[in-house]
């Protein structure tokens, strides 16, 4: 990958993203970064998120039917998606490299670079609200 210049805009976007654990959308990041760089465009935020992802400094989380979310933690780990409110959280379970090895041993003709596991359901707040409604 060619060397990419580390711009002030990119540094601020990365700092804002690493400063939250909410796994925000690009729109949310744009609003926060705009407080620091008033003339930044949404397109610039998207472009810089793409570069940060290519540099493996962040993760892009794609979940069916919703906007991409971004994670400032580039290390492999799992996520929980609330199907009611859209909340995304890190799952505190060890990442299983054994799963990659098991796949590779069962299907040696493939090259495995990693895996993603997503958990989904109701977060504690939505679960409580649903129980109260019943």
DSSP file (Angstrom, degrees, kcal/mol; ACC not computed):
  #  RESIDUE AA STRUCTURE BP1 BP2  ACC     N-H-->O    O-->H-N    N-H-->O    O-->H-N    TCO  KAPPA ALPHA  PHI   PSI    X-CA   Y-CA   Z-CA
    1    1 A X              0   0    0      0, 0.0     3,-0.1     0, 0.0    54,-0.0   0.000 360.0 360.0 360.0 132.5    0.0    0.0    0.0
    2    2 A X        -     0   0    0      1,-0.1     2,-0.2     0, 0.0     0, 0.0  -0.303 360.0 -91.8 -65.4 151.0    1.4    3.4   -0.9
    3    3 A X        -     0   0    0      1,-0.0     2,-0.5     0, 0.0    -1,-0.1  -0.430  42.4-152.1 -63.7 130.6    2.3    5.8    1.9
    4    4 A X        -     0   0    0     -2,-0.2     2,-0.1    -3,-0.1    -1,-0.0  -0.907  18.4-114.6-110.3 133.4   -0.6    8.0    2.8
    5    5 A X        -     0   0    0     -2,-0.5     2,-1.1     1,-0.1    -1,-0.0  -0.404  23.5-129.3 -64.9 137.0   -0.1   11.4    4.3
    6    6 A X        -     0   0    0     -2,-0.1    -1,-0.1     4,-0.1     2,-0.1  -0.764  33.9-163.7 -92.0  97.1   -1.4   11.8    7.8
    7    7 A X     >  -     0   0    0     -2,-1.1     4,-2.4     1,-0.1     5,-0.2  -0.330  31.1-116.0 -82.5 161.5   -3.5   14.9    7.6
    8    8 A X  H  > S+     0   0    0      1,-0.2     4,-2.3     2,-0.2     5,-0.2   0.897 117.8  53.7 -59.7 -41.7   -4.8   17.0   10.5
    9    9 A X  H  > S+     0   0    0      1,-0.2     4,-2.5     2,-0.2    -1,-0.2   0.930 109.1  47.3 -59.9 -46.0   -8.4   16.1    9.4
   10   10 A X  H  > S+     0   0    0      1,-0.2     4,-2.6     2,-0.2    -1,-0.2   0.898 110.5  52.5 -63.8 -41.0   -7.6   12.4    9.6
   11   11 A X  H  X S+     0   0    0     -4,-2.4     4,-2.4     1,-0.2    -1,-0.2   0.909 111.4  46.3 -61.3 -42.3   -5.9   12.8   13.0
   12   12 A X  H  X S+     0   0    0     -4,-2.3     4,-2.7     2,-0.2     5,-0.2   0.915 111.8  50.5 -68.8 -42.2   -9.0   14.5   14.4
   13   13 A X  H  X S+     0   0    0     -4,-2.5     4,-2.5     1,-0.2    -2,-0.2   0.933 113.4  46.3 -59.3 -45.6  -11.4   12.0   12.9
   14   14 A X  H  X S+     0   0    0     -4,-2.6     4,-2.7     2,-0.2    -2,-0.2   0.906 112.0  50.8 -64.4 -41.8   -9.3    9.2   14.4
   15   15 A X  H  X S+     0   0    0     -4,-2.4     4,-1.1     2,-0.2    -2,-0.2   0.920 111.9  47.0 -62.8 -44.2   -9.1   10.9   17.8
   16   16 A X  H  < S+     0   0    0     -4,-2.7     3,-0.3     2,-0.2    -2,-0.2   0.929 114.0  48.2 -63.2 -44.6  -12.9   11.5   17.9
   17   17 A X  H >< S+     0   0    0     -4,-2.5     3,-1.3     1,-0.2    55,-0.5   0.908 112.2  47.6 -64.5 -42.1  -13.5    7.8   16.9
   18   18 A X  H 3< S+     0   0    0     -4,-2.7    -1,-0.2     1,-0.2    -2,-0.2   0.703 104.1  64.7 -71.3 -17.5  -11.1    6.4   19.5
   19   19 A X  T 3< S+     0   0    0     -4,-1.1     2,-0.3    -3,-0.3    -1,-0.2   0.384 100.6  56.7 -86.6   4.1  -12.7    8.7   22.1
   20   20 A X    <   -     0   0    0     -3,-1.3    52,-0.3    -4,-0.1     3,-0.2  -0.959  55.1-163.1-132.7 152.7  -16.0    7.0   22.0
   21   21 A X  S    S+     0   0    0     -2,-0.3    69,-0.2     1,-0.1    -3,-0.1   0.131  71.5  95.6-114.7  18.9  -17.2    3.4   22.5
   22   22 A X  S    S-     0   0    0     -5,-0.1    66,-0.4    67,-0.1    -1,-0.1   0.501  86.8-128.4 -89.2  -3.8  -20.6    3.9   20.8
   23   23 A X        -     0   0    0     -6,-0.2    48,-0.2    -3,-0.2    -2,-0.1   0.985  39.7-155.2  55.2  64.2  -19.5    2.7   17.3
   24   24 A X        -     0   0    0     46,-0.3    46,-2.3    45,-0.2     2,-0.1  -0.108  10.7-113.7 -73.9 165.8  -20.8    5.8   15.6
   25   25 A X     >  -     0   0    0     44,-0.2     4,-2.1     1,-0.1     5,-0.2  -0.426  34.5-105.2 -84.1 168.6  -22.0    6.4   12.0
   26   26 A X  H  > S+     0   0    0     42,-0.5     4,-2.8     1,-0.2     5,-0.1   0.868 122.1  57.1 -62.5 -36.9  -20.1    8.7    9.6
   27   27 A X  H  > S+     0   0    0      2,-0.2     4,-2.1     1,-0.2    -1,-0.2   0.913 106.9  47.5 -61.2 -43.6  -22.9   11.3   10.1
   28   28 A X  H  > S+     0   0    0      2,-0.2     4,-2.0     1,-0.2    -2,-0.2   0.931 113.2  48.3 -62.9 -45.9  -22.3   11.3   13.9
   29   29 A X  H  X S+     0   0    0     -4,-2.1     4,-3.1     1,-0.2     5,-0.3   0.907 108.4  55.3 -60.7 -41.8  -18.6   11.6   13.4
   30   30 A X  H  X S+     0   0    0     -4,-2.8     4,-2.4     1,-0.2    -1,-0.2   0.921 107.5  49.0 -56.8 -46.5  -19.1   14.4   10.9
   31   31 A X  H  X S+     0   0    0     -4,-2.1     4,-0.8     1,-0.2    -1,-0.2   0.898 114.8  44.6 -62.5 -40.7  -21.1   16.4   13.5
   32   32 A X  H >X S+     0   0    0     -4,-2.0     3,-0.6     2,-0.2     4,-0.5   0.911 115.6  45.9 -70.5 -42.8  -18.4   15.9   16.2
   33   33 A X  H >X S+     0   0    0     -4,-3.1     4,-2.8     1,-0.2     3,-1.2   0.850 103.2  64.7 -69.4 -33.4  -15.5   16.7   13.9
   34   34 A X  H 3< S+     0   0    0     -4,-2.4    -1,-0.2    -5,-0.3    -2,-0.2   0.802  93.3  62.3 -60.7 -28.9  -17.3   19.7   12.5
   35   35 A X  H << S+     0   0    0     -4,-0.8    -1,-0.3    -3,-0.6     3,-0.2   0.828 114.7  33.4 -62.5 -30.9  -17.1   21.3   16.0
   36   36 A X  H << S+     0   0    0     -3,-1.2     2,-0.4    -4,-0.5    -2,-0.2   0.770 133.2  28.7 -95.4 -32.1  -13.3   21.2   15.6
   37   37 A X  S >< S-     0   0    0     -4,-2.8     3,-1.9     1,-0.1    -1,-0.3  -0.792  70.6-173.5-130.2  86.9  -13.1   21.8   11.8
   38   38 A X  T 3  S+     0   0    0     -2,-0.4    -1,-0.1     1,-0.3    -4,-0.1   0.760  80.8  50.9 -57.6 -29.7  -16.1   23.9   10.8
   39   39 A X  T 3  S+     0   0    0      2,-0.0    -1,-0.3    -5,-0.0     2,-0.1   0.302  80.4 121.0 -94.9  11.5  -15.5   23.8    7.1
   40   40 A X    <   -     0   0    0     -3,-1.9     2,-0.3    -6,-0.1    -3,-0.0  -0.452  54.5-138.2 -73.1 147.6  -15.1   20.0    6.8
   41   41 A X     >  -     0   0    0     -2,-0.1     4,-1.7     1,-0.1     5,-0.1  -0.696  18.2-120.1-103.9 159.2  -17.5   18.1    4.5
   42   42 A X  H  > S+     0   0    0     -2,-0.3     4,-2.5     1,-0.2     5,-0.2   0.881 115.8  57.8 -61.4 -38.1  -19.3   14.9    5.0
   43   43 A X  H  > S+     0   0    0      1,-0.2     4,-2.7     2,-0.2    -1,-0.2   0.879 103.9  51.8 -60.1 -38.6  -17.5   13.6    1.9
   44   44 A X  H  > S+     0   0    0      2,-0.2     4,-2.5     1,-0.2    -1,-0.2   0.894 108.6  50.9 -65.0 -40.0  -14.1   14.3    3.5
   45   45 A X  H  X S+     0   0    0     -4,-1.7     4,-2.4     2,-0.2    -2,-0.2   0.946 111.7  47.3 -62.8 -47.3  -15.1   12.4    6.6
   46   46 A X  H  X S+     0   0    0     -4,-2.5     4,-2.2     2,-0.2    -2,-0.2   0.927 112.2  49.7 -59.5 -45.8  -16.2    9.4    4.5
   47   47 A X  H  X S+     0   0    0     -4,-2.7     4,-1.9     1,-0.2    -1,-0.2   0.919 112.5  47.2 -60.4 -43.5  -12.9    9.5    2.4
   48   48 A X  H  X S+     0   0    0     -4,-2.5     4,-2.7     1,-0.2    -1,-0.2   0.859 108.6  54.0 -69.1 -35.1  -10.8    9.7    5.6
   49   49 A X  H  X S+     0   0    0     -4,-2.4     4,-2.2     2,-0.2    -1,-0.2   0.902 108.1  51.8 -62.5 -39.2  -12.7    6.8    7.2
   50   50 A X  H  X S+     0   0    0     -4,-2.2     4,-2.4     2,-0.2    -2,-0.2   0.905 110.9  46.6 -62.4 -41.8  -11.9    4.8    4.1
   51   51 A X  H  X S+     0   0    0     -4,-1.9     4,-2.4     2,-0.2    -2,-0.2   0.927 111.7  50.6 -66.3 -45.0   -8.2    5.6    4.3
   52   52 A X  H  <>S+     0   0    0     -4,-2.7     5,-2.7     1,-0.2     6,-0.9   0.874 111.3  49.4 -61.4 -36.9   -8.2    4.8    8.1
   53   53 A X  H ><5S+     0   0    0     -4,-2.2     3,-1.6     3,-0.2    -1,-0.2   0.929 110.0  50.1 -66.5 -45.4   -9.9    1.5    7.3
   54   54 A X  H 3<5S+     0   0    0     -4,-2.4    -2,-0.2     1,-0.3    -1,-0.2   0.864 109.3  52.0 -60.4 -35.7   -7.3    0.7    4.6
   55   55 A X  T 3<5S-     0   0    0     -4,-2.4    -1,-0.3    -5,-0.1    -2,-0.2   0.474 113.7-124.0 -78.1  -1.5   -4.5    1.5    7.0
   56   56 A X  T < 5S+     0   0    0     -3,-1.6    -3,-0.2    -5,-0.2    -2,-0.1   0.830  77.5 123.2  59.4  36.1   -6.2   -1.0    9.5
   57   57 A X  S   <S+     0   0    0     -5,-2.7    17,-0.4    -6,-0.1     2,-0.3   0.609  76.9  18.4 -95.0 -17.5   -6.4    1.7   12.1
   58   58 A X  S    S-     0   0    0     -6,-0.9     2,-0.4    16,-0.1    14,-0.2  -0.881  74.1-124.3-140.9 171.1  -10.2    1.3   12.5
   59   59 A X  E     -A   71   0A   0     12,-2.4    12,-2.5    -2,-0.3     2,-0.5  -0.953  11.5-143.7-119.0 143.9  -13.0   -1.2   11.6
   60   60 A X  E     -A   70   0A   0     -2,-0.4     2,-0.6    10,-0.2    10,-0.2  -0.937  16.4-154.4-102.2 127.0  -16.1   -0.6    9.5
   61   61 A X  E     -A   69   0A   0      8,-3.7     8,-2.6    -2,-0.5     2,-0.5  -0.901   9.4-169.8-105.1 119.3  -19.0   -2.5   10.9
   62   62 A X        +     0   0    0     -2,-0.6     2,-0.4     6,-0.2     6,-0.1  -0.934   6.7 177.4-111.2 128.5  -21.7   -3.4    8.3
   63   63 A X    >   -     0   0    0     -2,-0.5     3,-1.9     3,-0.4    -2,-0.0  -0.998  39.9 -96.1-132.3 132.1  -25.0   -4.8    9.5
   64   64 A X  T 3  S+     0   0    0     -2,-0.4     3,-0.1     1,-0.3    -2,-0.0  -0.110 105.5  11.3 -49.8 132.7  -27.9   -5.6    7.2
   65   65 A X  T 3  S+     0   0    0      1,-0.2     2,-0.3     0, 0.0    -1,-0.3   0.547 114.1  82.2  79.8   8.2  -30.4   -2.8    7.0
   66   66 A X  S <  S-     0   0    0     -3,-1.9    -3,-0.4     3,-0.0    -1,-0.2  -0.933  83.2 -89.1-140.5 165.5  -28.4   -0.1    8.7
   67   67 A X        -     0   0    0     -2,-0.3    -4,-0.2     1,-0.1     2,-0.0  -0.305  55.4 -90.6 -66.8 154.2  -25.7    2.4    8.1
   68   68 A X        -     0   0    0     -6,-0.1   -42,-0.5    -8,-0.0     2,-0.3  -0.381  42.2-153.7 -61.2 145.3  -22.1    1.4    8.5
   69   69 A X  E     -A   61   0A   0     -8,-2.6    -8,-3.7   -44,-0.2     2,-0.4  -0.839   6.9-135.9-117.3 159.8  -20.8    2.0   12.0
   70   70 A X  E     -A   60   0A   0    -46,-2.3     2,-0.5    -2,-0.3   -46,-0.3  -0.930   9.2-159.6-125.5 144.2  -17.1    2.6   12.8
   71   71 A X  E     -A   59   0A   0    -12,-2.5   -12,-2.4    -2,-0.4   -53,-0.1  -0.983  12.2-154.8-125.8 124.6  -14.9    1.2   15.6
   72   72 A X  S    S+     0   0    0    -55,-0.5     2,-0.8    -2,-0.5   -54,-0.1   0.503  79.3  85.2 -76.2  -3.6  -11.7    2.8   16.8
   73   73 A X        -     0   0    0      1,-0.1   -15,-0.1   -56,-0.1     4,-0.1  -0.867  56.6-176.1 -99.9 106.0  -10.4   -0.5   18.0
   74   74 A X        +     0   0    0     -2,-0.8    -1,-0.1   -17,-0.4   -16,-0.1   0.583  49.4 106.8 -80.3  -7.4   -8.8   -2.3   15.0
   75   75 A X  S    S-     0   0    0      1,-0.1     2,-0.1   -18,-0.1    -2,-0.1  -0.424  86.4 -93.7 -71.4 145.0   -8.0   -5.5   16.9
   76   76 A X        +     0   0    0     -2,-0.1     2,-0.3    19,-0.0    19,-0.2  -0.381  67.4 137.9 -59.7 127.7  -10.2   -8.5   16.1
   77   77 A X        -     0   0    0     -2,-0.1    40,-0.2    -4,-0.1     2,-0.2  -0.961  47.5 -99.0-161.8 170.5  -13.1   -8.7   18.5
   78   78 A X  E     -B   91   0B   0     13,-0.6    13,-2.5    15,-0.3     2,-0.3  -0.551  27.9-151.6-100.5 161.3  -16.9   -9.4   18.4
   79   79 A X  E     -Bc  90 118B   0     38,-1.0    40,-3.0    11,-0.3     2,-0.4  -0.935   8.1-144.0-132.7 153.6  -19.9   -7.1   18.5
   80   80 A X  E     -Bc  89 119B   0      9,-2.7     9,-2.2    -2,-0.3     2,-0.5  -0.978  14.6-160.5-116.1 130.7  -23.5   -7.2   19.6
   81   81 A X  E     -Bc  88 120B   0     38,-2.6    40,-1.9    -2,-0.4     2,-0.6  -0.954  12.3-141.1-112.5 122.4  -26.2   -5.4   17.6
   82   82 A X  E  >  - c   0 121B   0      5,-2.9     4,-1.3    -2,-0.5    40,-0.2  -0.738   6.5-157.1 -81.5 122.4  -29.5   -4.4   19.2
   83   83 A X  T  4 S+     0   0    0     38,-3.2    39,-0.1    -2,-0.6    -1,-0.1   0.625  87.5  47.5 -75.7 -13.0  -32.2   -5.1   16.6
   84   84 A X  T  4 S+     0   0    0     37,-0.5    -1,-0.1     3,-0.1    38,-0.1   0.919 127.3  15.0 -91.7 -57.1  -34.5   -2.6   18.4
   85   85 A X  T  4 S-     0   0    0      2,-0.1    -2,-0.1    38,-0.0    37,-0.1   0.588  95.2-120.0-100.2 -10.9  -32.5    0.6   19.1
   86   86 A X     <  +     0   0    0     -4,-1.3    -3,-0.1     1,-0.2   -20,-0.0   0.488  54.4 158.5  86.7   2.5  -29.5    0.0   16.8
   87   87 A X        -     0   0    0     -6,-0.1    -5,-2.9     1,-0.0     2,-0.4  -0.293  25.0-157.9 -59.4 142.4  -27.0    0.1   19.6
   88   88 A X  E     +B   81   0B   0    -66,-0.4     2,-0.3    -7,-0.2    -7,-0.2  -0.994  14.5 176.0-126.3 131.4  -23.7   -1.6   18.9
   89   89 A X  E     -B   80   0B   0     -9,-2.2    -9,-2.7    -2,-0.4     2,-0.2  -0.953  33.4-108.4-133.7 152.4  -21.4   -2.8   21.7
   90   90 A X  E     -B   79   0B   0     -2,-0.3     2,-0.5   -69,-0.2   -11,-0.3  -0.559  32.7-132.9 -72.0 143.6  -18.1   -4.7   22.0
   91   91 A X  E     -B   78   0B   0    -13,-2.5     2,-1.9    -2,-0.2   -13,-0.6  -0.887  10.4-137.0-100.1 127.2  -18.5   -8.3   23.3
   92   92 A X        +     0   0    0     -2,-0.5     2,-0.3   -15,-0.1   -13,-0.0  -0.531  62.2 116.5 -88.5  73.7  -16.1   -9.1   26.0
   93   93 A X  S    S-     0   0    0     -2,-1.9   -15,-0.3   -15,-0.1     2,-0.1  -0.976  73.5 -97.8-132.0 146.6  -15.1  -12.6   24.8
   94   94 A X        -     0   0    0     -2,-0.3     2,-0.3     1,-0.1   -17,-0.1  -0.426  41.4-111.2 -66.0 139.8  -11.7  -13.7   23.7
   95   95 A X        -     0   0    0    -19,-0.2     2,-1.0    -2,-0.1     3,-0.1  -0.549  31.2-131.3 -70.1 131.2  -11.2  -13.7   19.9
   96   96 A X    >>  +     0   0    0     -2,-0.3     4,-0.7     1,-0.2     3,-0.5  -0.733  34.0 169.8 -95.8  97.8  -10.9  -17.3   18.8
   97   97 A X  H 3> S+     0   0    0     -2,-1.0     4,-1.8     1,-0.2     3,-0.2   0.728  78.5  72.2 -71.3 -20.9   -8.0  -17.8   16.5
   98   98 A X  H 3> S+     0   0    0      1,-0.2     4,-2.9     2,-0.2    -1,-0.2   0.848  89.0  59.9 -60.6 -34.2   -8.7  -21.5   16.9
   99   99 A X  H <> S+     0   0    0     -3,-0.5     4,-2.3     2,-0.2    -1,-0.2   0.902 104.2  49.3 -62.2 -40.8  -11.8  -21.0   14.7
  100  100 A X  H  X S+     0   0    0     -4,-0.7     4,-2.5    -3,-0.2    -1,-0.2   0.920 112.8  47.5 -61.8 -43.5   -9.6  -19.8   11.9
  101  101 A X  H  X S+     0   0    0     -4,-1.8     4,-2.4     2,-0.2    -2,-0.2   0.894 110.6  51.3 -66.4 -40.2   -7.3  -22.9   12.3
  102  102 A X  H  X S+     0   0    0     -4,-2.9     4,-1.8     2,-0.2    -1,-0.2   0.921 111.6  47.5 -62.9 -44.0  -10.3  -25.2   12.5
  103  103 A X  H  X S+     0   0    0     -4,-2.3     4,-2.3     1,-0.2    -2,-0.2   0.940 111.9  50.5 -60.4 -47.1  -11.7  -23.8    9.3
  104  104 A X  H  < S+     0   0    0     -4,-2.5    -2,-0.2     1,-0.2    -1,-0.2   0.877 110.1  49.4 -61.5 -38.7   -8.3  -24.0    7.6
  105  105 A X  H  < S+     0   0    0     -4,-2.4     3,-0.4     1,-0.2    -1,-0.2   0.847 115.1  44.3 -71.4 -31.4   -7.9  -27.7    8.6
  106  106 A X  H  < S+     0   0    0     -4,-1.8    -2,-0.2     1,-0.2    -1,-0.2   0.789 128.9  26.0 -79.7 -28.8  -11.3  -28.6    7.3
  107  107 A X    ><  +     0   0    0     -4,-2.3     3,-2.1    -5,-0.2    -1,-0.2  -0.560  68.4 166.8-135.0  68.1  -11.0  -26.6    4.0
  108  108 A X  T 3   +     0   0    0     -3,-0.4    -1,-0.1     1,-0.3    -4,-0.1   0.654  69.3  72.1 -64.6 -15.4   -7.3  -26.4    3.3
  109  109 A X  T 3  S+     0   0    0     -3,-0.1    -1,-0.3     2,-0.1     2,-0.3   0.616  90.3  75.4 -74.9  -9.5   -7.9  -25.2   -0.3
  110  110 A X  S <  S-     0   0    0     -3,-2.1     2,-0.6    -6,-0.2    -3,-0.1  -0.682  77.6-134.0 -98.5 154.5   -9.0  -21.8    1.1
  111  111 A X        -     0   0    0     -2,-0.3     2,-0.5     2,-0.0    -2,-0.1  -0.953  23.0-156.3-106.0 117.8   -6.7  -19.1    2.5
  112  112 A X        +     0   0    0     -2,-0.6     3,-0.1     1,-0.1   -12,-0.0  -0.826  22.8 170.8-101.0 128.6   -8.2  -17.8    5.8
  113  113 A X        -     0   0    0     -2,-0.5     2,-0.3     1,-0.4    -1,-0.1   0.471  64.2 -58.0-110.7  -7.8   -7.3  -14.3    7.0
  114  114 A X        -     0   0    0    -14,-0.1    -1,-0.4   -15,-0.0     2,-0.3  -0.927  50.0-116.1 153.9-176.2   -9.7  -14.0    9.9
  115  115 A X        -     0   0    0     -2,-0.3     2,-0.4    -3,-0.1   -15,-0.1  -0.971   8.3-140.4-149.8 162.4  -13.4  -14.2   10.7
  116  116 A X        -     0   0    0     -2,-0.3     2,-0.4   -40,-0.1   -38,-0.1  -0.996  13.0-172.4-127.4 133.8  -16.2  -12.0   12.1
  117  117 A X        -     0   0    0     -2,-0.4   -38,-1.0   -40,-0.2     2,-0.4  -0.996   6.8-167.9-124.3 129.5  -18.9  -13.2   14.5
  118  118 A X  E     -c   79   0B   0     -2,-0.4     2,-0.4   -40,-0.2   -38,-0.2  -0.951   7.3-156.8-119.5 137.5  -21.8  -10.9   15.3
  119  119 A X  E     -c   80   0B   0    -40,-3.0   -38,-2.6    -2,-0.4     2,-0.3  -0.868  17.7-178.1-105.8 145.1  -24.3  -11.3   18.0
  120  120 A X  E     +c   81   0B   0     -2,-0.4     2,-0.3   -40,-0.2   -38,-0.2  -0.989  26.9  89.9-145.4 153.9  -27.7   -9.7   17.7
  121  121 A X  E    S-c   82   0B   0    -40,-1.9   -38,-3.2    -2,-0.3   -37,-0.5  -0.914  77.5 -25.4 163.0-135.9  -30.9   -9.4   19.8
  122  122 A X        -     0   0    0     -2,-0.3   -40,-0.1   -40,-0.2    -2,-0.0  -0.935  52.5-132.9-114.9 133.4  -32.1   -6.9   22.4
  123  123 A X     >  -     0   0    0     -2,-0.4     4,-2.8     1,-0.1     5,-0.2  -0.291  39.8 -95.0 -70.9 167.8  -29.8   -4.8   24.6
  124  124 A X  H  > S+     0   0    0      1,-0.2     4,-2.4     2,-0.2     5,-0.2   0.880 125.1  50.5 -55.4 -40.7  -30.6   -4.6   28.3
  125  125 A X  H  > S+     0   0    0      2,-0.2     4,-2.3     1,-0.2    -1,-0.2   0.929 114.2  42.5 -64.5 -45.5  -32.6   -1.4   27.9
  126  126 A X  H  > S+     0   0    0      2,-0.2     4,-2.5     1,-0.2    -2,-0.2   0.872 113.2  53.5 -68.6 -37.0  -34.7   -2.7   25.1
  127  127 A X  H  X S+     0   0    0     -4,-2.8     4,-2.1     2,-0.2    -2,-0.2   0.929 110.9  46.3 -62.9 -44.5  -35.1   -6.1   26.8
  128  128 A X  H  X S+     0   0    0     -4,-2.4     4,-2.3    -5,-0.2    -2,-0.2   0.926 112.0  50.9 -63.6 -45.3  -36.4   -4.4   30.0
  129  129 A X  H  X S+     0   0    0     -4,-2.3     4,-1.6     1,-0.2    -2,-0.2   0.905 110.6  49.2 -59.2 -43.0  -38.8   -2.1   28.0
  130  130 A X  H  X S+     0   0    0     -4,-2.5     4,-1.1     1,-0.2    -1,-0.2   0.895 110.5  50.3 -63.6 -40.4  -40.2   -5.1   26.2
  131  131 A X  H  < S+     0   0    0     -4,-2.1     3,-0.3     1,-0.2    -1,-0.2   0.882 109.9  50.4 -65.4 -37.4  -40.7   -7.0   29.4
  132  132 A X  H  < S+     0   0    0     -4,-2.3    -1,-0.2     1,-0.2    -2,-0.2   0.814 107.6  54.3 -69.7 -29.9  -42.5   -4.0   31.0
  133  133 A X  H  <        0   0    0     -4,-1.6    -1,-0.2     1,-0.2    -2,-0.2   0.744 360.0 360.0 -74.9 -23.4  -44.8   -3.8   27.9
  134  134 A X     <        0   0    0     -4,-1.1    -1,-0.2    -3,-0.3    -2,-0.2   0.467 360.0 360.0 -78.1 360.0  -45.9   -7.4   28.2
